[in-house]
Amino acid sequence: MESSAVSAKMRHDSDGRLPSIGVDAVRFNRNMLIFLIGFEIFLVIIDATINYSKWIDIGAIRRLSNIAREDGLGTWFMSTQTLFASLTLFLIYVLHRSAGTRKRIVVGWLVLAIFFMVMAADDASQIHERLGSTFQAAVGAEEGAPPTGLGRVLDAFPSYPWQFLLMPVFAALGLFMFNFLWEQLEDNRARIKMLVALTCFVVAVGLDFIEGLEPGNSLNVYTIIKENTALGGDFVDHFSKSLEEFLEMFAMTLLLSTFFVHLSRITSAFEVRFRDGAAGE
């Protein structure tokens, strides 16, 4: 009996081709969860020690381990996770399309695959923040400029401009994902993982909203904590961001696991056939 999650026959086929690869879906999913969650905890630890506590004085290493920065290991990890989730969704879409599944379901999986692909690109390049800044400049709501028209509405919004612009879109896609996956997932365990993941995303967005508030805003919980506890302002600001990033990574891990398990359940084998390029030479 094979002891690993991924195994392959140690012989070539009669035509000299390499053998196929077999995957124990249950074991692979379990090992994937252990590795990904473990790595997320590792990122939080090195951020707290190497970066925040300055165990290493080299600025480049501290920036690399800073989970709150957009150019560190945390961002690479999150964008890679999201990309794999997108690729898994694309495989599910291809399988349903090949099987002649109802068009509504096929389109639903495609929408999710594209959405996660966009999210992967966003994690790697700060698309939503830059769209928010662009929108702010376009409506004349930049700091120091007298707002007019839509700029006045944006100026009255208490947090980041990207939330005013894109949060309705994310909320609509989140509701779509919830309704669609609730119908498509085959067991309650998968649905619970999906619910926990979406809840983590909602909390993370809420933390980001608070982060964008002015210090004197009555909704700014961080200011209340700073004024009524012994925690320093820098500590609260940094570790609230660390918590936000961890929740997002953990949520994506749960979704990736959910998509992988669903993929393993809708097909016992996934085969891609290539034309032999050497045959034409």
N, C-alpha and C positions, 0 to 999 in steps of 0.2 A: 504494500500500500504506500502511495506517495505521501510524504510528510509535509510537502510544501503546498502553498496555495496555487502555484503555477507550475505545471509539469509538461514535459514533452517527451515523446518517444525518442530514445537515443539511437535511432537508425534512420537512414534515408529511404524514401520511397524507391520503387523499382526504377523510376526515371531519373533518379539522382536528386530530386528536389528535397528541401528540408522538410521535416515533419510538421504537423500542426501542433498547436499549443492548447493544452487543456487547462481550464481554470475552475478551481473549487470556489464557487461564488460565495458561499457562506463564510468560508475561512478567509477568502480574499477581502471581503467586506469588513470582517472583524479586524483583520490586521491593518487595513487601510484606516479604519476609525482610530485604532490605537496609535498608529504612527502620526496621523494628521493632528489629532487632539494633543498628543504628546509634544509635537513640534510647536503647536500654538502656545502651550504652557512654557516651553523653552524660550520662545520669543518674548513672552512677558517677563520671564526671569532675567534674561540678558538685558532687557530694557531697564529693569529695575536696578540691576547691579552694575553692569558695564557702563550704561548710559547715565541713569539718574544718580546713582550713588558714586559715579566716577571711579569705578575700580580700575579703569584704564584711562590714562590722561590723553591718549592720542585722539584728536578730534574726529578723524576719519572713521575710526573704529566705533566711536560713540555714535556718530551719525548713522552708521550702518546698522547698529543694534537698536536705534531709537524707533520704537514701534509707532510713534506719533508722526514720523516724517513720511513723506511720499516717495522718498528715494532710498529706502532701507530694505532690509530683508522681509519685513512684514508686508510691504506692498508687493514685492515679487511673489511671495507665497500666496497672497490673496488673489492676485491676478491669475496665477497659474492654476489654483484651485478652480476658479470661476471658468477658466478656459476648458478644463477637463469636464466640468459640469455641462458646459455648452456642447462639447463634442459627444458626450454621452447622450444628451438630448437629441442631437442630430442623428445618432445611430438609431434611437427609438423612432424618430420621424421616418427614417429610411425604411425601417422594418415595417412600420404600419402602412406606409405608402406601397411597398412591394406586396404586402398581403391584401391590398384592396380594402383596407379599413375605411369606414365612413369619412367623408371629406372633412367634416367638422372636427373630428378627432385628429386627423392628419395635420390640418392647419393649426390646431391648438399646440401640438408638439413642436411644429415649426416656429410658431410665435415665441414659445419659451426658449427654443434653441437660439434664435436670433437675439432675444432679450439678454440672455446670459453671455452671448458673444460680445454684445455692446457693453455689458457690465465689466467684462474682462478687459476690454480696451479702455474703459473709463478708469478702472483701478490703476492701470499702468500709466495713464497720461492725464489724469485729472480733468476729464472732459466736462463733468458737470460743474465744477468750480469755474472753469474758464467760460463756459456758456453763461453762467450766472453773471460773471464780470462783464462779459460782452453785452448781455441784456441790460445790465445796469448802465453801461456807457451809452447804449443805443437810446434809452428812454430819458437820458439826461438826469439820472439820479446819482451821479458820482459825488463823492464827498466834496463839499465846497461849492458845488454848482446849485443854483436855484431850481428845484424840481418843477416840472410842468406836466400836465396830463397824466399818463400812466406812471411817469416818474414820481408823482406825488403818492400814488398808491403804493409803489415799491418802497418809497421813503418811509411810509407809515408801517411797513412790514418790519417787525422787530429783529429778525434774525438774518441769516445769509440770503443773498439774492437768488442763489440757485434753488433754494427751497421754495421760494415764491413761484419761480418759473417751472420747475420740474416735479415738485412734490405731487401735484395732481396726477401727473403721468405715472409716477412710481406707484401711487396709491391705486390707480386704476389697474395697472399691471399686476400689483400684488393681489387685489381682489380677484382678478381673472385667474391667476395662478392658484389661489386657494380653491376657488370653485371647480376649476378644471382638474386639478390633482386630486381633490376630494372624490371626484367621480371616477378618475382613472386608476388610482392606487387600489391595490387589491386587499389590503388588510389594515387593521387599526393601528398596528405598530408603525407602518409607513406613514399613516395619516398623523399620528402623534409626533413623529419626527418632523414632518412638514410643518405642523402647528408650532412646535417649539422653535424651529428655524425662523418662521415668519415673525414670531413674537420677539425673538432676539433682534431681528432687523428693525422692527418698530421701535424697540427700546433704544437701539443704537442711533436711529434717526432722531429720536427725542433728545438724546444726550447731545447730538450735534446741534440741534435747535437751541438748547440751553447755552451751549458754548458760544453761539453767535449773538446772544443777547448782550446788551449793554450792562455793565456792572450794577447800575442803579435800577434796572428793571425788576419789578416785583416778582416776576417769574424766574428770575435767575437764582436757581437753587444753589449754584456754586458760591455765589456771594454770601448767601445765608449761612452756608457751611463754614466759609472762611471767617465770618464775623462771630459765629457762635461756638466754634470749636478751637482746639489748639492746633489744628492742621494748618500748615502754611499755604499761602496762595499758590505757590509754584507746585507744591505737592498735589493739591486739588486739581489744578489745571492739567497737569501732566497725566495723572493716573485716571482721571475721568476720560481722557482721550485714549489711554491704554485700555480701559474697560470697553470703550466703544469699539475699538479695533478688534479686540478679542471676541466680542459678541458677533461681529460681522464674520470673522474667520470661522468661528464655531458654527454659526448658522449655515455658512456655505458648505462646511464639512458634512453637516446633517443632510443637506439637500443633495450633495454629490453622492452620498451613501444611498439615499432614497432612490435617486435616478438609476444608480448602478444595480441595485437589487431589483428594481422594476424591469430593467433591461434583461437581467438574467432570468426573469420569470416569463417574459413574453417570447423567449427563444432559447432553445437548448444549444444552438450553434449559430455562429455568425461567420459566414464564409465570403471572402472576396477573391475573385478569380482574376488573374492578370494574364494578358497575352504575353507569350514568351518573346521578348524582343530579340533574343538570339536566334530565334527560328527563322527570321527574315534575313539574317546576315549570310 
